[in-house]
């Protein structure tokens, strides 16, 4: 089965539209339909429920998604590794969720690449579920997350503490900050529990997002408040574009997870140490 068929399936799953998938893949809609039909014939079941203005995954389609992701990632990784091997270059993959890149890893990236000159790095943002799958199916070397994976085959290390503070575009109380144009950022399960404890009777947020950068851009343009990492807002606080609200800050621990059995284990451990040292210097 051509890997392009699985790529097309994932694109239709993401867009829920054959035409949009065709545009994103730079092929015709007829080609998209043909590839999906080929895959359905191979699997011997329907993968989508085709309504006029809505395309939904069948139960079989939902079950196929993680396998398709693994196949596409594995083939892409194999092609890259073979090309790098010919030039005797080692590639290491580092992934995290969007909010962790914003809160922490983006500032570490130049430090890592400078410290490991001659290595090739691949970085990407993944959902927590995708992170778990990728590190277990060996297409990801280092996963960075707030809520650690528990598995006998993995090493899980705490690498940093991230301080999340409530900031606002105006000098207001915590109650006022959460009452108008408050943006709730999903910083993980423990953040949600602590947030509920601190702000039990606050009204629903005007915007919810999984990305700190989206929240920051929104409140800078429209005004408002959000819990954001000090690394992201320190310059705005210094220039008084943003103001720290008198509320308890919320701390989250960051963890790195990697496989115990990995041919690049020593390099991975050194990278994790560089990340930890970068945290101490910030």
HELIX and SHEET records of a PDB file:
HELIX    1   1 UNK A    3  UNK A   15  1                                  13    
HELIX    2   2 UNK A   18  UNK A   25  1                                   8    
HELIX    3   3 UNK A   29  UNK A   43  1                                  15    
HELIX    4   4 UNK A   59  UNK A   86  1                                  28    
HELIX    5   5 UNK A   98  UNK A  100  1                                   3    
HELIX    6   6 UNK A  101  UNK A  105  3                                   5    
HELIX    7   7 UNK A  106  UNK A  115  1                                  10    
HELIX    8   8 UNK A  128  UNK A  136  1                                   9    
HELIX    9   9 UNK A  174  UNK A  179  1                                   6    
HELIX   10  10 UNK A  189  UNK A  198  1                                  10    
HELIX   11  11 UNK A  212  UNK A  222  1                                  11    
HELIX   12  12 UNK A  230  UNK A  238  1                                   9    
HELIX   13  13 UNK A  265  UNK A  281  1                                  17    
SHEET    1   A 2 UNK A  48  UNK A  50  0                                        
SHEET    2   A 2 UNK A  55  UNK A  57 -1                                        
SHEET    1   B 8 UNK A 120  UNK A 125  0                                        
SHEET    2   B 8 UNK A  91  UNK A  96  1                                        
SHEET    3   B 8 UNK A 142  UNK A 145  1                                        
SHEET    4   B 8 UNK A 250  UNK A 259 -1                                        
SHEET    5   B 8 UNK A 154  UNK A 168 -1                                        
SHEET    6   B 8 UNK A 225  UNK A 229 -1                                        
SHEET    7   B 8 UNK A 182  UNK A 185  1                                        
SHEET    8   B 8 UNK A 207  UNK A 209  1                                        
SHEET    1   C 6 UNK A 120  UNK A 125  0                                        
SHEET    2   C 6 UNK A  91  UNK A  96  1                                        
SHEET    3   C 6 UNK A 142  UNK A 145  1                                        
SHEET    4   C 6 UNK A 250  UNK A 259 -1                                        
SHEET    5   C 6 UNK A 154  UNK A 168 -1                                        
SHEET    6   C 6 UNK A 243  UNK A 244 -1                                        
END                                                                             
